[in-house]
Amino acid sequence: MSKTAAAPAPAGADPSRWKALVFIALAQLMVVLDATIVNIALPSAQTDLGISDGNRQWVITAYALAFGGLLLFGGRIADKWGRKNAFITGLAGFALASALGGAATGEAMMLGARALQGAFGALLAPAALSLLAVTFTDAKERAKAFGIYGAIAGGGGAVGLILGGFLTEYLNWRWTFFVNIPFAIVAAAGAWMVIREPAGSRNAARLDVPGVILSTLGLVSLVYGFTRAESAGWSDAITVSLFVASAVLLLAFVAVESKVKSPLLPLRVLLERNRGGVYLSLGLAVIAMFGLFLFLTYYLQVVKGFSPVKTGFAFLPMIAGMITGSTQIGARLMTRVAPRLLMGPGFLLAGAGMLLLTQLEVGSSYPALILPAQLLLGLGMGTAFMPAMSLATYGVNPADAGVASAMVNTSQQVGGAIGTALLNTIAASATTAYLTDHAAQAAAGGDAGKLIQAQAMVEGYSAAIWWAVGILVISATIAFTLINTGRPGSGGPGGRGAGARGRGRRHKGCVL
């Protein structure tokens, strides 16, 4: 193609922005991978390090608590300190924590490394997304950039299952940690050389220390409450206390943020209807998606007898669907239609995929049922994730970009914790009820008894997946109802679009 045929770069655009995207996407992939890659390696690590059954959940929980609890703090640090600085520091710290995890000699060292990974991930994730938000301001380029980012954010967890299975089966569990180190080195070196943070985008206000304390303790209590509910039950005294403490702390946080001069989370970031609609609908959708990862992994390995590697590859159709939905549907249509007309139908399409999986049986065919269901789920989620990621930060005051990005990650992290706990509890209850109804057959032993056990598990998965279908319908309803902005540059309801943004006509804190 001749140079004259190429689209001209937007005025003032960073010439290295597409190179920067490569390294930002690589860092995001590393963080998302780590959310699932350790799950497959956990049984081997538990045996080698002598971790008790009661404490093994902390290998997952320590990461989730640190990551979910510190995200808002990490986002504001990125705003104050500079997103490039926060990005590189987060990568270095994540690599160091991964090295400690891979070299762990005991339970304490492993749990400490996982908590450290979560803390640096809470600095890295919002810095990555906010760098995209301030680097890509042209509507068409932004659509392409967030299409790539959305595909990684949506499909990275499934990639983690593949990579985790491969490393565990052919090397050993320690490589599920060591693999992060080359990712981090390449991303940090590339970021140092090519990322140029726009001038004047930092937030020089004093840090809101009461807000940091209240938000961190509130989010930690919330995430731990759902994590504990999965193992101890919803009526457990400590579980209930954690939920009550979380509600009190987060309400106090909102009260503080409405009064202090320089809030950690300006309420304008949270209360704008389009942005709030994204946070809520995306968080609910992640509940459904994380529950599916859990159930399909167990179904394929325990019921169908797949190896870890084969299980990982069985998720490839979902990854392909997410990449296609994000880069070929979402990115291409983002500048042509309103975001709600991508997000709402996207969540409904994902719900249709979930609906297929409610028909799951012990003898279900992977090509006939699971593969098409994954394709629909991936296409739907990819199509919805792309505009959601873009709209969550589009047009936000540059000084608030980090904390707005942190809210996207927070909604996903809390959604993941809720999804794992809520849907697993529903599945376990349905399984127990099935076994109670078929107690005589289950007690018979032999092949008949094993079949009843397998059928009970599948009955539990199906019951939970029905809930996931309903949750995705609610996500679509929220997207259609709350998100009322027009396509970028259209000047439709809810804002002025990209053109006005470029002419400086938006006021502080307004999105679109």
SULSUL-V263698 format. One record per residue. N is the residue number from 1. PHI is phi in radians with two decimals (none if undefined). PSI is psi in whole degrees, 0 to 359 (none if undefined). D_LAST is the distance of its C-alpha to the last C-alpha in whole Angstrom. Layout:
n = [N;N]
phi = [PHI;PHI]
psi = [PSI;PSI]
d_last = [D_LAST;D_LAST]
This chain:
n = [1;2;3;4;5;6;7;8;9;10;11;12;13;14;15;16;17;18;19;20;21;22;23;24;25;26;27;28;29;30;31;32;33;34;35;36;37;38;39;40;41;42;43;44;45;46;47;48;49;50;51;52;53;54;55;56;57;58;59;60;61;62;63;64;65;66;67;68;69;70;71;72;73;74;75;76;77;78;79;80;81;82;83;84;85;86;87;88;89;90;91;92;93;94;95;96;97;98;99;100;101;102;103;104;105;106;107;108;109;110;111;112;113;114;115;116;117;118;119;120;121;122;123;124;125;126;127;128;129;130;131;132;133;134;135;136;137;138;139;140;141;142;143;144;145;146;147;148;149;150;151;152;153;154;155;156;157;158;159;160;161;162;163;164;165;166;167;168;169;170;171;172;173;174;175;176;177;178;179;180;181;182;183;184;185;186;187;188;189;190;191;192;193;194;195;196;197;198;199;200;201;202;203;204;205;206;207;208;209;210;211;212;213;214;215;216;217;218;219;220;221;222;223;224;225;226;227;228;229;230;231;232;233;234;235;236;237;238;239;240;241;242;243;244;245;246;247;248;249;250;251;252;253;254;255;256;257;258;259;260;261;262;263;264;265;266;267;268;269;270;271;272;273;274;275;276;277;278;279;280;281;282;283;284;285;286;287;288;289;290;291;292;293;294;295;296;297;298;299;300;301;302;303;304;305;306;307;308;309;310;311;312;313;314;315;316;317;318;319;320;321;322;323;324;325;326;327;328;329;330;331;332;333;334;335;336;337;338;339;340;341;342;343;344;345;346;347;348;349;350;351;352;353;354;355;356;357;358;359;360;361;362;363;364;365;366;367;368;369;370;371;372;373;374;375;376;377;378;379;380;381;382;383;384;385;386;387;388;389;390;391;392;393;394;395;396;397;398;399;400;401;402;403;404;405;406;407;408;409;410;411;412;413;414;415;416;417;418;419;420;421;422;423;424;425;426;427;428;429;430;431;432;433;434;435;436;437;438;439;440;441;442;443;444;445;446;447;448;449;450;451;452;453;454;455;456;457;458;459;460;461;462;463;464;465;466;467;468;469;470;471;472;473;474;475;476;477;478;479;480;481;482;483;484;485;486;487;488;489;490;491;492;493;494;495;496;497;498;499;500;501;502;503;504;505;506;507;508;509;510;511;512]
phi = [none;-1.28;-1.13;-1.21;-1.46;-1.29;-1.21;-1.19;-1.23;-1.03;-1.04;1.37;-1.26;-1.21;-1.12;-1.73;-1.11;-1.29;-1.15;-1.05;-1.03;-1.00;-1.36;-1.15;-1.14;-1.10;-1.14;-1.10;-1.05;-1.06;-1.16;-1.20;-0.97;-1.17;-1.19;-2.15;-1.10;-1.32;-1.00;-1.24;-1.44;-1.03;-1.01;-1.18;-1.11;-1.05;-1.16;-1.14;-1.69;1.19;-1.41;-1.24;-1.06;-1.19;-1.77;-1.12;-1.07;-1.23;-1.11;-1.49;-1.16;-1.04;-1.18;-1.11;-1.15;-1.15;-1.15;-1.18;-1.28;-1.81;-1.07;-1.10;-1.08;-1.09;-1.11;-1.25;-1.06;-1.09;-1.10;-1.42;-1.51;1.95;-1.21;-1.15;-1.07;-1.13;-1.08;-1.20;-1.09;-1.06;-1.10;-1.10;-1.16;-1.13;-1.12;-1.09;-1.11;-1.15;-1.11;-1.14;-1.11;-1.16;-1.68;-0.98;-1.93;-2.86;-1.09;-1.09;-1.15;-1.14;-1.15;-1.11;-1.13;-1.17;-1.12;-1.16;-1.02;-1.09;-1.14;-1.27;-1.11;-1.20;-1.49;-1.29;-1.08;-1.19;-1.11;-1.11;-1.18;-1.23;-1.09;-1.09;-1.09;-1.61;-1.59;-1.84;-1.93;-1.26;-1.02;-1.21;-1.15;-1.08;-1.06;-1.13;-1.10;-1.31;-1.11;-1.14;-1.11;-1.11;-1.10;-1.21;-1.08;-1.42;-1.70;-1.07;-1.10;-1.20;-1.07;-1.06;-1.14;-1.15;-1.15;-1.08;-1.12;-1.10;-1.14;-1.20;-1.35;-1.86;-2.08;-2.77;-1.05;-1.08;-1.30;-1.21;-1.65;-1.08;-1.10;-1.20;-1.14;-1.11;-0.97;-1.18;-1.11;-1.11;-1.13;-1.19;-1.10;-1.13;-1.09;-1.04;-1.51;-2.01;-1.34;-2.14;-1.35;-1.00;-1.17;1.34;-1.77;-1.49;-1.84;-1.54;-1.18;-1.12;-1.29;-1.45;-1.12;-1.02;-1.12;-1.06;-1.13;-1.14;-1.18;-1.12;-1.13;-1.14;-1.23;-1.09;-1.09;-1.17;-1.11;-1.20;-1.05;-1.22;-1.14;-1.21;-1.02;-1.12;-1.76;-1.74;1.76;-1.31;-1.65;-1.00;-1.04;-1.20;-1.02;-1.07;-1.08;-1.13;-1.15;-1.12;-1.08;-1.09;-1.08;-1.12;-1.14;-1.26;-1.16;-1.11;-1.08;-1.07;-1.09;-1.14;-1.13;-1.36;-2.05;-1.28;-1.24;-2.18;-1.20;-1.09;-2.17;-0.98;-1.09;-1.10;-1.20;-1.54;-1.61;-1.06;-1.06;-1.18;-1.16;-1.06;-1.09;-1.14;-1.01;-1.26;-1.17;-1.20;-1.07;-1.15;-1.09;-1.16;-0.95;-1.15;-1.20;-1.15;-1.07;-1.16;-0.94;-1.10;-1.21;-1.15;-1.07;-1.19;-1.06;-1.19;-1.44;-1.49;-1.44;-1.59;1.34;-1.24;-1.32;-0.96;-1.18;-1.10;-1.09;-1.04;-1.19;-1.17;-1.54;-1.00;-1.03;-1.16;-1.10;-1.06;-1.12;-1.15;-1.10;-1.13;-1.08;-1.36;-1.57;-1.77;-1.81;-1.04;-1.16;-1.28;-1.68;-1.00;-1.55;-1.98;-2.28;-1.16;-0.96;-1.13;-1.42;-1.81;-1.19;-1.03;-1.07;-1.07;-1.14;-1.17;-1.13;-1.10;-1.10;-1.13;-1.09;-1.09;-1.05;-1.04;-1.30;-1.18;-1.53;-1.04;-2.35;-1.01;-1.69;-1.03;-1.47;-1.11;-1.14;-1.47;-2.15;-1.24;-1.09;-1.11;-1.12;-1.15;-1.07;-1.11;-1.10;-1.13;-1.04;-1.14;-1.13;-1.09;-1.11;-1.40;-1.10;-1.07;-1.14;-1.12;-1.09;-1.23;-1.20;-1.12;-2.20;-1.19;1.35;-1.20;-0.90;-0.90;-1.20;-1.86;-1.08;-1.13;-1.28;-1.14;-1.13;-1.10;-1.14;-1.09;-1.15;-1.12;-1.08;-1.24;-1.14;-1.15;-1.06;-1.11;-1.14;-1.12;-1.05;-1.10;-1.30;-1.12;-1.22;-1.18;-1.14;-1.08;-1.11;-1.12;-1.13;-1.14;-1.11;-1.07;-1.10;-1.14;-1.14;-1.11;-1.20;-2.10;-1.03;-1.12;-1.21;-1.14;-1.34;-1.16;1.31;1.14;-1.15;-1.11;-1.13;-1.13;-1.11;-1.10;-1.06;-1.14;-1.12;-1.14;-1.08;-1.14;-1.05;-1.13;-1.06;-1.09;-1.08;-1.20;-1.17;-1.03;-1.10;-1.06;-1.05;-1.07;-1.12;-1.19;-1.13;-1.12;-1.01;-1.11;-1.08;-1.09;-1.07;-1.15;-1.50;-1.51;-1.51;-2.12;-1.25;-1.43;-1.14;-0.92;1.52;-1.52;1.20;-1.30;-0.98;1.63;2.94;-1.77;1.49;-1.12;-1.10;-1.15;-1.04;-1.18;-1.63;1.31;-1.61;-1.57;-1.61;-1.07;1.49;-1.56;-1.83;0.80]
psi = [138;161;328;338;343;145;134;147;144;148;131;5;145;122;341;14;324;327;320;321;321;314;328;317;322;318;318;320;318;316;316;321;318;341;335;337;328;336;315;330;347;315;319;317;320;317;314;323;358;34;132;161;325;332;353;330;337;342;324;315;322;320;313;320;313;317;308;322;331;3;313;319;315;321;318;325;320;320;320;315;338;131;326;316;315;321;310;319;318;318;315;315;322;320;317;315;323;321;320;319;317;331;8;138;356;179;314;318;321;312;322;319;320;320;321;320;315;320;313;330;325;337;321;315;309;330;320;311;320;332;319;318;323;348;319;104;340;135;313;317;322;320;315;315;315;338;315;314;318;322;320;316;323;319;351;325;320;323;323;324;320;309;319;318;317;311;320;320;323;342;251;174;332;334;346;341;313;333;337;334;310;324;311;319;313;315;319;316;316;318;318;323;325;339;128;107;131;142;147;15;3;158;111;3;156;150;135;88;314;322;320;312;312;317;319;310;322;315;323;317;320;310;317;326;314;323;318;324;328;323;324;345;156;338;359;137;318;320;311;318;322;318;319;315;320;315;316;314;317;327;320;323;314;318;317;317;333;349;330;156;321;79;150;316;93;131;339;331;322;325;347;129;322;315;316;321;322;310;316;312;322;318;319;318;324;328;312;318;316;323;321;318;313;310;317;324;312;320;312;321;315;314;314;347;24;148;165;317;315;323;315;314;336;343;358;320;325;318;315;319;319;316;316;313;321;312;331;333;299;310;323;328;349;323;1;332;162;146;324;335;356;316;311;303;327;313;324;322;318;322;326;321;317;321;322;321;348;344;8;135;170;319;17;144;132;310;326;332;304;319;307;327;318;321;314;317;315;315;315;311;318;317;322;323;321;304;330;313;320;314;332;338;356;126;2;150;125;328;344;5;321;314;329;320;321;326;325;313;323;316;323;318;313;320;319;318;316;316;314;315;310;308;328;323;317;316;317;321;316;322;314;318;320;317;323;317;336;36;319;317;322;326;348;334;187;202;324;317;319;322;318;320;315;318;325;318;313;323;320;316;316;318;317;324;328;319;319;322;312;321;320;326;320;319;315;319;317;316;315;326;311;325;108;9;151;180;154;128;359;339;26;188;142;354;183;345;181;323;315;324;317;336;8;25;1;147;171;129;359;136;130;none]
d_last = [35;35;33;32;31;28;25;24;22;19;20;20;20;22;25;26;22;24;27;25;23;26;27;24;25;28;28;25;28;31;29;28;32;33;32;34;37;39;39;42;43;44;47;49;48;49;52;53;51;53;50;51;50;48;47;45;42;41;41;37;37;37;34;32;33;32;29;27;29;28;24;22;25;25;21;22;25;23;20;24;26;24;22;25;28;27;26;30;31;30;31;35;35;34;37;39;39;39;42;44;43;44;47;48;51;51;48;47;46;44;42;42;40;38;37;36;34;32;32;31;29;27;26;26;23;20;21;21;18;16;18;17;13;14;17;15;12;13;12;15;16;14;15;18;18;16;19;21;20;20;23;25;23;24;27;29;30;32;33;34;37;38;39;40;43;44;44;46;48;49;49;48;46;46;44;41;40;42;39;37;38;38;34;34;36;35;31;32;34;31;29;31;32;28;25;24;22;20;22;20;18;20;21;24;24;27;27;27;30;30;27;28;31;30;27;29;32;30;28;32;33;31;31;35;36;34;36;39;39;39;43;44;43;40;43;44;45;43;40;40;40;37;35;36;35;32;31;32;31;27;28;29;26;24;26;27;23;23;25;26;25;23;22;22;19;17;16;13;12;14;14;10;11;9;10;13;13;13;16;18;18;19;21;23;23;25;27;28;28;30;33;33;34;37;38;39;40;43;43;44;46;48;48;48;50;47;48;45;44;44;42;39;40;40;36;35;34;31;30;31;29;26;26;26;23;21;22;24;22;18;18;19;17;14;13;15;14;12;11;13;16;17;16;19;21;21;22;25;26;27;28;31;32;32;34;37;37;39;42;43;46;49;50;46;46;43;43;43;41;39;38;36;35;33;32;30;29;28;26;24;23;22;20;18;18;16;13;13;14;11;8;10;9;7;6;8;11;13;16;15;14;17;17;14;16;19;17;17;20;22;21;22;25;26;25;28;30;30;31;34;35;35;35;38;40;39;41;44;45;45;47;49;50;51;53;55;55;57;59;62;61;59;62;64;63;63;61;60;59;57;55;55;53;51;50;49;47;45;45;43;41;40;40;37;35;35;33;31;31;30;27;25;25;24;21;20;21;18;16;17;17;14;11;10;7;8;9;8;9;10;8;9;9;6;4;6;5;8;10;9;8;11;13;12;10;8;10;11;10;6;4;0]
